[in-house]
Amino acid sequence: MAGKADKVAAVIRVGGATAKQAAAKAYDLSSDPLIQAKARKLAENGAKFYRAANSPEARRAYRQAADFFSKTRKK
């Protein structure tokens, strides 16, 4: 029984060390100014795409396409 407990403790220790290394790497990446600029640019692009997809023109085009598809299926 003691052997299993030691193995379990070792696995937990190794897992904790791995998690700590991953967190340190993520922190280093997130504090890098180039990565921050890239993330900011991606967020801005995402906001532009979201606004474009939810614009009244996009909704109108979606409705027109849906009507067209439903009419062609009925024929």
N, C-alpha and C positions, 0 to 999 in steps of 0.2 A: 504493500500500500504506500509505503514511504517513497518508493521509486516512482510511482505514478504521480504523486504530489510534487516531487522534484521536477519531473518532466513538464507538468502543467505550469509550474512556477517559471520554468525556463521559457516556455512558449509565451507566457504572458509578458515576461521581461523583453523578449525579442520583439514581440508585437508592439510593445510600448516604445521601444527604441526606434522601430521602423516608423511608427506614427509621428514621433518627435522629429525625425529626419524629414519626413514629408511635410510637416507643418513648417519647419525651418526653411525648406526649399520654396514653399508657397509664399512665405513671408518675404523672402529675398526677391522672388519674381514680382510680387505685388509692389514692392518698394522701388523697383527699377523705373526710372522716368520714361524710358522708351516703351515699356509694357503699359504704363499708365496712359501714355498718349495713344497707343494703339487701341486700348480698351475704350478710351473716351471717343475715339473716332468711330469704332464699331457701334457704340451706344448711340451716337448721333445718326449714323446711317440707319440703324434699326428704327429710331424714332421717325426718320423721314419715310421709310418704307411703311411703317404703321399708319402714318398720316395719309400716305398715298392710297393704301389699301382701304382705309375707312372714310375716304372722301366721298362726297355726294356723287361725283362723276363715276367713281369705281362702283359704288352701290347701284347706280343706274345701269352701268354696263353689265354688272352681274345679273341684275333682274332681266335685262334684255336677253342675255345669253340663256338664262334659265327658261324664259318664255319660249325662246327659239327651240331649245332642246325638248321641252315638253310638247310643243306643237309637232315637231318632226317625229317624235315617238308615237304620237296618236295617229299619224297618217300611215 
